[in-house]
Structure formats: C-alpha cells, structure tokens
Amino acid sequence: MPDRPLFLERASFRRRRLGDAARVLPVIAVLSVLVPVWWMPREVSFASGAVWLFCLWAAMILAVWLLHRALLRAEAATLRAEAEVADAAGVARATQEERSERNGDAL
C-alpha cells in the first residue's frame, strides 16, 4: 500500500490537468478568432465581426479568471494534502521512536 493517501494523487492530478487547460486556452482563443474569419468571412465582417470579437474577448477573460481560481484552489488542496501526509509521517516516525525507546529501556 502506498504511503500517500489517494486524495493527494487526485489533488495533484487535478492541478496538472488545470495547468494543461491553461496551456491550451491561448490556442483555443486563436482558433476561435481565425476559424470563423476563414470559413465565413462575410458573416464576421464589420459589426457582426466586432460583436463576435468582443464576446470572444469577454469569454476568454472569464475563462482565464475561472481557471486561475481553480488553479489556486487546486494548489492549496495539494499543499494541504502534502502537509497532512508529512504530519502523518512525522507522527508515525515519533511513534516508532517511542516504541524503540521502550524496547531499549526494557532490555
């Protein structure tokens, strides 16, 4: 059985996947701007194009904000889980030392 609890792995996994999402977001933004221009140039020209660009800009700001909050929470959860594992390891080590002292005193 591994020394780390399962929740630590989940927290670390979630943090890594959120980091991956943060790396992919600029690519999604560029494709969201360019693909409509390539496929439907008349529909995204002038006013409708400006509305599309503004809505995309606002959506990207919202996505970055939500992703940032999720990354902060995931990082805090990972640090909390690592601290709990370290505390548990410290308690186990102290208990082991107490047992060895008792066994040494009894001899």
N, C-alpha and C positions, 0 to 999 in steps of 0.2 A: 504494500500500500504506500502511495507517495506521501512525503512529508507535508506537502502543501494541500490545503483543503480545495475542494472543487470550485468554490466561489472565486478563488484567486485566479484560476485559469479563465473563468468566464469573464471576470473584470478585465483581465489582460487581453483576452480575445476581443472583447467589445471595444476597448481602447484602440487596438490595432485596426479593426475594421472601420472605426470612425476616422482614424488617420488616413486610411485608404480612400474613404469618401472625400476627405478634404483635398487629397491629391487629384482626384478625378473631377471635382467640381469645376475648375477652370476649363477643362476640356469640354465638359457639358455646356458651359456658358458659350464658348467659342462656336461649337456646333449649333447651338440654339440661335446664334446670331447669323451664321453663314448659310446654313441649310435652307431656310426659307428664302433668302436672297437668291440662292442658286436655283431653287425649284420653282418659285413663284415671284419673279421679280416685279411684276405689275401689281400684285396684291400687297406687297410690302414697300411700295414706293410712296413717297410723300407722307400724308398724315397717318395713314394706317401703319406705315413703317415706323414712324416716330412713336406711335402708341405701343406697337409691339416692342420696340427697343426700351421704352420707359418701363413697361410691365416686366420685361425680362430683367432689367436692371434692378427693379424693386424686388423681384423674386430672388435674385442672386444675393442681394443684401440680406433678405430674410433667411435664406438658406445658410449663408455664412454665419449669421448670428445664432441660429439654432444649432448648427454644427459646432460652433465654438462653445456654447453652453453645454452641449452633450459631451464634448471632449474634456471640459473642465470637470464635469461630474464623474466621468469615467476615470480620469486621472486621480481624483480624490478617492474614488472607490478602490482603485488599485493600491494606492498608498496606504489606505486604511486596512486593506486585506493583508498587505505585506507586514504592516505593524502588528497585526493580530498574530500572524504566523511567527514573527520574531518574538513576540511576547510568549506565545505558547512554547516556542523552542527554549526560551530563557527559563520558563517555569519547569519544563521537563529537565533541563540541564541542572537547575537548582535542586530539584527533587532527586535526581540521580546522584548529585554530590552529597546530599544529606544521607542517602542510603549507604553510600560508600563510606562516609564518616562513621555512621552507626556500626557498620560491619567492621571497620578498622578499630573502633573503640571496644567492640565485643571481643576481639581477638586478644 
